[in-house]
């Protein structure tokens, strides 16, 4: 069973990472990273609730693999630092404000998306059980 989970995470991670890379290459803007992470958070919320009874290897492959590879908190950290560094001439008392705003905005958006996805996943699971 462990080998099946590891294989599912490996395949899912390759697919998720490839999808994120293609989207970011197609649209190299900060908001694409926000969209990727918000959509990924919502989908993970749906998956956690809707796949609660699925085999562990399926949950691991979709959660840690596919959606873990698709979303990227490290990219948020780098984008925030880049935004802060680029704003050194920005007329503000806190030059890092754009980077901080990006990181906090991403966090709030992803938390809200995960909450909505979890609620949707519970509804889908209840509908399937009925």
Steps between C-alpha positions, in 0.01 A plus 500: 500500500787740577652440157166577334475830694856597412437424131175700506675800659782475245266494200263759647789729591643482149162586348424781747844659470485482121157664494619784727815554294304514174252751643778721639691486172185592308411787736807615697309739725463510880126449475548166322681373809209626711251325270697175503526494878137602558366242253732236642388580855134476400558170320688361800207596721264316266730198487541475879125487552389314188774236514483430874400138434735447203806277536800669660706482181231695311484770771881523511534511121243777460580696818875490556580408140281676245382799704819524706697525177252740344505751786819662621552685825870536427410691183285732713794565730732579209240719325448692825873562548537603134206741535654647814843538338353658187317759706810656653420827324132481585386808695414337829641475847502122469674398177403136553127578499425359150670171588321477833167584335554228238581236761206592724261530207606158373453350846151646543393403146624144542338458843166619363536277194585197716199568724269527198647187346458304822136609525442399137672167557278424799191578289624274222572219746154533659336495157690183412398332827129580455 
